[in-house]
Amino acid sequence: MKKAWIIVISLAAALLLTLLLWYYRLGGFNDPVLSEAEEGPFYLAGVYYEGHVKDPSMSALFDSCYAKVERAELPGTLASHFMNDPNASKGMIKAFIGVAFSDSLHPLPKGYQWHVFPKKSGLKASLEAHFMLAPVKIYPALEELAAQKKKKLADESLELYPSDKQVLVLCPYIEE
């Protein structure tokens, strides 16, 4: 009986260690770097999306844009302009998902259109972590910093994904 407990505890410890190592490799222990910024405009070549954040069509849209960046069809930065807060709307999102450029001179693939995220003042966050961890790590930190500065953030944000393990988020202030 004692051997069985030793085996169970050893397996549980090995599993826990594996999960911690996986979380570490994804950048889960990294903190976002926050600052005030005025950035833009950004020109996004992409597609408008309206639906649930967990809908497979949203993931397919990201995958399609990512593939265009990887194949250099759109040599920019994978990006998404979220126009509302999915937490406030039960997971429903309005977004423009595509590839960000500093100008609109690039030819568009079939089915894509231009969308502009204008120059805005607000908060900027950078996180060296997998993009799936970004919402959990970045947005609460941005809200906390905005509260410290006695500012309010708009419900919109621009997320830029320079690589699989780096996320930049721009959240504009609400103009008062």
Buried (B, 14 or more C-beta within 10 A) or exposed (E): EEEEEEEEEEEEEEEEEEEEEEBEEBBBEBEBEBEEBEBBEBBBBBBBBEBBBEBEEBEEBBEBBBEBBEEEBBEBBBBBBBBBBBEEEEEEBBBBBBBBBEEEEBEBBEEBEBBEBEEBBBBBBBBEBBBEBBBEBBBEBBBEBBEEEEBEBBBBBBBBBEEEBBBBBBBBBEEE
